Structure formats: C-alpha cells, structure tokens
Amino acid sequence: MNILVVEDDARVADFLLRGLGAEGYRVQLARTGPEGLELARSSELSLLLLDLMLPGLSGLELCQTLRAEGHHVPVLMLTALSNTEDKVSGLRLGADDYLTKPFAFEELLARIEALLRRGREQRPRATTLQVADLVLDRERMEVTRAGKLVPLTAKELAFLELLMAAPGRVYSRERILSNVWGTNEDPLTNIVDVYMRRLRGKIDEGHPVALLKTVRGLGYRLDAAAA
C-alpha cells in the first residue's frame, strides 16, 4: 500500500511518516505542490494524502490537475481550513474525502482504510491468493501449503486472508482486531496472539520457510522473506 503525503509542515509530515510507516504503509513525502504533482504522476499510488495550503501549487490545483489528466488515485485532503465552502470546492474538484486539522490519528487511519476498501471493491477480486507455496482459494475457501490441504476455522481463515492480501505489510494487533473481529478492543486480552500461534502450527510447522512473522513492538506480517 503506497501512500504519497504532500505536506509542507515539517512537524505534521514527520508525524504522518512515522505513524503510517508503523502501520505498515510505504510512504513517500513531497513538501511542495509541484513536487507532489510530479511524484503523483510517476508513482504507483494507493492513496494521496494532500494538504490544501502548499507552496508552488495548492492542493486544490494539484487535485484538479490529476483528475483532468485521468488519474483516479483516492485523494484525502488535510487542511486547517474548516469552512464548508473549502470542503465543497475540494470535493467538486475530485477529492474523495476531507479531514480537518487537528485530527485524531485513529480517525485518519479509519478514513484511509475506508478509501482503500472502496477502491478494492471497485476492482475485480482475485479468486486466489498465493505467497510462496501457500495458496488460498477464495471461491472454495480452502487453504493449501505445498499442495496439502490445511484445515482452518472461519476466524483463522479470515485472519490468514487479511495477511495474504497484502504480503509484507505489518498489521498491528488493533488493525487485526478491527478487520477480523470487528472490534478495537480485545475481549480475551490476547486473542490475536492465540490465533497467530494456531496459524503457525497449521501453516508453518514442518516447513523449511516460516511465512508468518512477528515484528517486535508492531504486530504481524506474512511473507516469504528469509527473516
């Protein structure tokens, strides 16, 4: 998931880079409008996080230019301007959502996830997911590793599908709880860790390469890297 942040306030930019990076997103930063426009044109982006007041080219002008050129990347505008006229102008020029500063980081994450989910729903859904020799058939809801069927419960399957849909992305326990259990609070204090142990026993045990990884202090990811 590649996010381009276009923000000239150094404090806000650093906060977004660190926070989004900790959530597993790959983040690029531009500090001016023209720099942001060039990166948006040349990069494969999942989302554009765009400040309204930028040097060289405003966020409104940047968004309008991208839309006129046929770029459909989701745009979330961030601004200290809170009047309705500014919000309406941004939405009419092609922004997908609007968040007023200051904002809670959890709200920002929720809005980002909603925009990314909307984009995924508009694209054809892959019928199978594969990482190395691990395959998830979404039509049959079956998992195999090295050609052998791996029996999973519904929650284990949902957990694994979340990780396999974005190989290499680090998911915090809070994000896993939200996506798999539909809650931000752990009802059993360590339910995510319990299910990860179950998945490791079924997915990785007996195989030379472990696919399920713990990222200390951050959460979990799934990939075929050696470490």
C-alpha positions in Angstrom: 0.0 0.0 0.0 1.8 3.1 -1.3 0.7 6.5 0.2 2.0 9.8 -1.0 1.9 12.6 1.6 2.1 16.1 0.3 2.6 18.3 3.3 4.8 21.4 3.9 4.5 21.5 7.7 7.6 19.6 8.9 6.0 18.6 12.2 2.8 17.2 10.6 4.8 15.5 7.9 7.1 13.7 10.4 4.1 12.6 12.4 2.4 11.1 9.3 5.5 9.4 8.1 6.2 7.7 11.4 2.6 6.9 12.2 1.7 5.5 8.7 5.0 3.7 8.5 4.3 2.0 11.8 1.0 0.8 10.4 2.8 -1.0 7.5 2.2 1.5 4.7 5.0 2.6 2.3 5.1 6.4 2.5 6.6 9.0 0.2 6.8 12.7 1.1 6.6 15.8 -1.0 6.8 19.3 0.6 5.6 21.4 -2.3 2.7 21.3 -4.7 4.9 20.8 -7.9 6.9 18.1 -6.2 3.8 16.3 -5.2 2.3 16.6 -8.7 5.4 15.1 -10.2 5.5 12.2 -7.7 1.8 11.5 -8.1 2.2 11.3 -11.9 5.2 9.0 -11.8 4.4 6.6 -8.9 2.0 3.7 -8.5 0.0 5.0 -5.6 -2.8 3.5 -3.4 -3.7 6.8 -1.9 -2.8 10.5 -1.9 -2.8 12.4 1.4 -2.9 16.0 0.4 -2.6 19.3 2.3 -4.7 22.1 1.0 -2.2 25.0 1.5 1.0 24.2 -0.3 3.8 26.3 -1.8 4.0 26.5 -5.6 0.7 24.8 -6.3 -2.3 24.5 -4.0 -3.8 21.1 -3.0 -7.0 22.1 -4.9 -5.0 22.8 -8.1 -2.9 19.6 -7.7 -6.1 17.5 -7.3 -7.8 19.2 -10.2 -4.8 18.7 -12.5 -4.5 15.0 -11.6 -8.2 14.4 -12.3 -8.0 16.3 -15.6 -5.1 14.0 -16.6 -7.2 10.9 -15.9 -5.5 9.8 -12.6 -8.0 8.1 -10.3 -6.0 7.6 -7.1 -8.1 8.2 -4.0 -7.4 11.7 -2.5 -7.8 12.5 1.1 -7.4 16.2 1.8 -6.0 17.5 5.1 -6.4 21.2 6.0 -6.7 23.7 8.8 -9.5 25.4 6.9 -12.8 24.1 8.2 -15.5 26.2 6.4 -18.0 24.4 4.2 -17.1 26.3 1.1 -13.5 25.0 1.1 -14.7 21.4 1.7 -17.2 21.6 -1.2 -14.6 23.1 -3.5 -12.2 20.2 -2.8 -14.8 17.5 -3.3 -16.0 19.1 -6.5 -12.5 19.2 -7.9 -12.0 15.5 -7.3 -11.1 14.8 -3.7 -12.7 11.7 -2.2 -12.7 12.8 1.5 -11.8 15.7 3.7 -10.2 15.8 7.2 -9.8 19.0 9.2 -6.6 19.6 11.3 -6.1 18.9 14.1 -7.3 15.3 13.8 -7.1 12.0 15.8 -4.7 9.6 14.2 -7.2 6.7 14.6 -9.8 8.7 12.6 -7.2 9.3 9.8 -6.5 5.5 9.7 -10.2 4.8 9.5 -10.7 7.2 6.6 -7.7 5.8 4.8 -8.9 2.2 5.2 -12.4 3.2 4.0 -11.0 4.8 0.8 -8.7 1.8 0.2 -11.5 -0.6 0.8 -13.7 1.3 -1.6 -11.0 1.1 -4.3 -10.6 -2.6 -3.8 -14.4 -3.1 -4.1 -14.3 -1.4 -7.5 -11.6 -3.7 -8.8 -12.1 -7.3 -9.7 -11.4 -9.5 -6.7 -8.7 -12.1 -7.2 -10.1 -15.6 -6.7 -6.9 -17.0 -5.3 -4.1 -15.5 -3.1 -0.6 -17.1 -3.1 2.5 -16.4 -1.2 5.3 -18.9 -1.9 3.7 -22.4 -1.7 0.8 -21.2 0.4 -2.5 -20.8 -1.6 -5.9 -19.5 -0.5 -8.8 -20.3 -2.9 -11.4 -17.7 -2.1 -14.2 -19.4 -4.0 -13.8 -22.7 -2.2 -12.5 -21.0 1.0 -9.7 -23.6 1.1 -6.0 -23.3 2.0 -3.2 -25.5 0.8 0.5 -25.4 1.6 2.9 -27.4 -0.7 -0.2 -28.9 -2.2 -1.6 -30.2 1.0 -4.9 -29.1 2.4 -4.7 -27.0 5.6 -7.9 -27.2 7.7 -8.8 -23.8 9.2 -11.7 -22.4 11.2 -13.6 -19.4 9.9 -11.7 -16.9 12.1 -8.3 -18.4 11.2 -9.2 -18.2 7.5 -10.3 -14.6 7.9 -7.0 -13.8 9.7 -4.9 -15.5 7.1 -6.8 -13.9 4.2 -6.1 -10.4 5.7 -2.3 -11.1 5.9 -2.1 -12.8 2.4 -4.0 -9.9 0.7 -1.0 -7.6 1.4 2.2 -9.7 1.7 4.9 -7.9 3.7 2.5 -5.4 5.3 2.8 -5.2 9.1 -0.6 -5.4 10.8 -0.8 -4.1 14.4 -3.0 -6.2 16.8 -5.5 -3.3 16.8 -5.9 -3.4 13.0 -6.2 -7.2 13.1 -8.9 -7.0 15.7 -10.8 -4.4 13.7 -10.6 -6.3 10.4 -11.2 -9.9 11.7 -13.2 -9.5 14.8 -14.9 -6.1 14.1 -13.7 -4.5 17.3 -10.9 -2.3 18.5 -10.9 -3.9 22.0 -9.5 -7.4 22.7 -12.3 -9.3 24.5 -9.9 -12.1 25.6 -6.8 -9.8 26.2 -4.5 -11.9 23.8 -6.9 -13.4 21.2 -4.7 -12.2 18.3 -1.6 -13.9 19.7 -3.6 -17.1 20.4 -4.8 -17.2 16.8 -1.4 -16.4 15.4 0.0 -19.4 17.4 -2.7 -21.6 15.9 -2.0 -20.4 12.4 1.7 -21.0 12.8 1.1 -24.5 14.0 -1.0 -25.2 10.9 0.8 -23.2 8.3 4.5 -23.1 9.1 5.1 -26.2 11.3 7.1 -28.8 9.3 8.1 -26.4 6.5 11.6 -25.1 6.0 10.4 -21.5 5.5 8.2 -19.8 8.0 5.8 -17.4 6.4 4.2 -15.9 9.4 6.4 -13.3 11.1 6.4 -11.3 14.3 7.6 -7.7 14.0 8.6 -6.8 17.6 6.6 -4.0 19.0 4.5 -3.6 15.9 2.5 -6.7 15.0 2.5 -9.4 12.4 3.1 -9.9 8.7 3.2 -12.7 6.2 5.8 -13.1 3.5 8.4 -15.5 2.1 11.5 -13.5 3.1 14.2 -15.4 4.9 13.9 -13.3 8.0 
